[in-house]
Amino acid sequence: MEAIMGVLLGYLGLFYPTLIAAAVCFIVSLIKRSWKWMLASTILIYPGTWYLGAMPPFFWAGYIPLIPLALTIWLFLLTRKERGEVKG
């Protein structure tokens, strides 16, 4: 798995494009209050943080995707409540 991430992020140079795309998705999701955009942000940020988390000084980077994942769940529950799908 580490070799695949190394090829995707290192050789192909997809580290910064996925980081920028994740940031754009994160901002759009907050503006639109869309859990789908936030989930896209979570998926896009995961490979970069996984790659950084393998380095000793950045062991904590592996936990960064938990922030947009928690926001994804929150936005999902918020949109369900706004639509009236949840009683309460």
N, C-alpha and C positions, 0 to 999 in steps of 0.2 A: 504494500500500500504506500509505503514511503517513497518508493521509486516512482510510482504513478504520480504522486503529488509533486515530486521533484521535477518530473518531465512537464507536467501541466503548468506549474507555477514558475519554474526556473528556465527550462529550455524554451518553452513556447512564450514565456514572458506574460503570463496571464495574471500575475499577482496584482499589479496595480489596476488593470481593467476590471477585475472582479471586485476589488476594494472600492473603486469608484462607483461601479454599478450597485454594489450593496448600499453605499451611502445614499445614492440617488433613490433607490427603492425605499430606504428607511425614511427619508424626508417625504417622499410622495405618500407613503403609508400613513404618516402622521398628519399630513394635510387632508388626505381623503378619509382618514380613519378606516383604512382597509386592512383586514387581516391577511389578505392574499398578497399584497405588496410587502407586508412585513415578513411573511413566510418566505417570499422570494429573497428578501434581504438576508434572512437567516441562512438560507441555503447558499447564497453567494458568498457570505463571509466565512462560512465554515472551512473551506479548504485553506484559505490564507491563515486563519488562526490555528488550524491544525498543523500547518507547516511551521509557523512561528513557535508553536507550543513544544515542538520537538527540540528546540534550542534551549539550553540550560538557563540563560538569563531571562527568557520569556516563557517559562513554564506556565504562568498564569494566563497566557493568551488563549489557551484551550477553553477557558471558561467564558470568554467574551460572547460566543453565540447564545449563551443562556439568556442574555439580556433581551435580544430581539425575539427569542423564543417565548419568553415570559410575556412580552408585549403582544406577540401574536395571539397567545391564549386570551389575554385581557381584551384585545380588540375583537376577537371572535365572540367572546361572551357578551361584550358590549353591543355588538351589532345584532346578536340574537335577542337580547333584551329590548332593543329599540324596535325590532320588528314584532315583538310581542310573542315570540316563540317560547319564552320562558315565563312561567307564572311566578310572581313574587315581587 
